[in-house]
Amino acid sequence: MTDQPTTLCEGNYLRLVKRGHWEYAERTNAGSAVIVIAVTPEDKLLFVEQFRVPMDAPTIEMPAGLVGDLDAHDTMEAAARRARGEETGWQASEVKVLMVGPTSSGMSNELIAFVRARGLTRVHAGGGDESENITVHEVPVADAPRWLTEKMAAGYSMDPKLWAGLWLLDRNPDGTPA
């Protein structure tokens, strides 16, 4: 596609662009995002619950955050540490980027990275920053698929990337053990 993009609308955080016949969204405040796969020393997987306006519903997610929204020199690892700490109250001694790809390649140019966090230590109760109302869920790893399915049946909006996160919990992207 060689057409130059045309801005249709721009807000504080997003820009709607048209290129040829295709319309899509661009982030204006961050280059990408991270999803953090984190397990406590008690073998509990960390999930966060919050109401998401675009979905008009509560969601269950793995801790996540934007890269570069606060600092132009931000890294995926730093964003993962910050988001996990703010949202869940757990620090990690190790974070590792596992893979990066588009969140919704037909609608946005946003990239997202799956990051595995290890060596967790609780430092506070979590809940997000002053603009967020996050509930932290610590779910035994063995019960996570059932718990997620129950939450979905109860009306929570569920991102299919949660199941990719479960796969990456103890495997590398190529399927080898982590």
N, C-alpha and C positions, 0 to 999 in steps of 0.2 A: 504494500500500500504506500503510495508516494504522496498522496494528498497531504497538505499541511493541516494540522488540527485547528479548529475554530472553537473558541470559548463561547458556550451558550449561556452559562450562568456561573457565577463564582460566589461562594460564601466564605465564612471564616475558616472552614476546615476542608471543604470539598470544592471541586471545579467540575462542571459538566461540560464535556468536550464532544465535538462532532468531527469525525475524520472520514471523508467519503460519505457513505450512508450509515456509518456506525457511530452510535452515541455511547459514551462511557464516562465513568467518574474517575477523577484523580484526587489523591490526597494532596493538600497544600501545606500541611503542617508536619508531615512525617514521611519518611521514605518507605517504611515497611512496618511490620508488626511481628511479635513473637507469641508463641503459645508455649507455656512451660509445663512439662511433664515432671511432677515432683511427688515423691513418696517419703513419708515420715519414717523415723526409725522404728515406729510401731507397725510398719508395712501398711500404712493407710495412704491412699491416693488423695491428693488435694484437688477439690473442685470449688468453684465459686458460683454463687447464685446472685443474680441481680435482674432488675426490670430493665428491659431494653426498649426504648421508645420506637425504633423502626419496626420491631416485631410486635409491639403493643402487648407484650407478654413477658413473664419472668423467664429467664434462661438459666441453664446450667452450663458452665464453661470450665475449661482448665484456666488457670491464671494466665492473663495475656496483657500485652501492653504495646504501645507504639515505640518505634525506634526513630529518634531524631525530633520528637515533638518538643522536648525541653532543651536539647543541646544538639547543635548541628554536627558535632563530632561524636555523637552517641554510637555505640556498637550494639549488636544484637545481644551479646553477653551482658553488657551493662543494663540494657533495657529489660532483659529477662530477670536479672537480680532485683532491679527496682520494682518491677510489676509484681513479682512473686512476693517480695517483702511487704509492699504496701497492701496488697490484696489479702494475703494469707497470714502474715506475721511470722513466716519462716525464712531464715537465711540459709544459703547453700554454700558449702565450701567449694563446690565444683559446678560449673554450668558448661554444657557442650552443645553447640549447634549441630543438629543432626541432618537437616535438609531445609531447603528454601524453595518455595514455589508460589504461583499465583493463588490468591484467595478465591477469585471468581473471574477467570480470564475473559469471559464474554462481557463482563460489566465494569471491571475496574483494572487499573494497572498496579494495584497494591500487591506486594509480595508478603508472604508470611513464612516465618521460620519455626520449625519445631525444635525446642531446646529441652534437653534433659538436665534436671537439677539433682545433685546428689549431696550427701553429707549435710542433711538438714538439721537445723537447730531453731527451736522456737524463741523469738525475741519479743513478740507482742501478740495481741489477739487478732490482728488483721482487720479487715473491713473496708480497706481502701482509703483514699484521701478524703478531704472535706467535701468534695463534690460527688462522692460515691456512697452507695448504701449496699454494701456487699456482705453476704452471709457466707462464711467458710464452712465447707463440708469436708470431713475427713472420713473417707470410706475405705474399709478393708479392700485391698487389691482384688482378692478373690470374689468379692461381692459387687465390684464396680459395674460390670455389664448388666446385672440384674437391677441394681439400684438406678442406673441410667434409664433402663427400659421402664421401670416403675414411674420415674419422674416424667418421662415422655407421655405415658398413659395418663398421668395426672394433669397434663396440659402445659408442661414446660416446653419451651422451644429448645430444640437440641440441634447443635451443629454437628453434622456428620464427621467433622474433624476430630470429635471426641473419640471415635472408634479408631481412627488412625493413631491418636495419642496412646490408646490402650495397646495397640500393636507395638509402638515404639518404646513402651515402658521398659521392656527387657530384651528388645531386639534393635539392631541397627537397621537402617532403611533397606539394606540388601538381604535381610532375614537372618544374618548371623547373630549369635548371642551378644548382648551388650556387655 
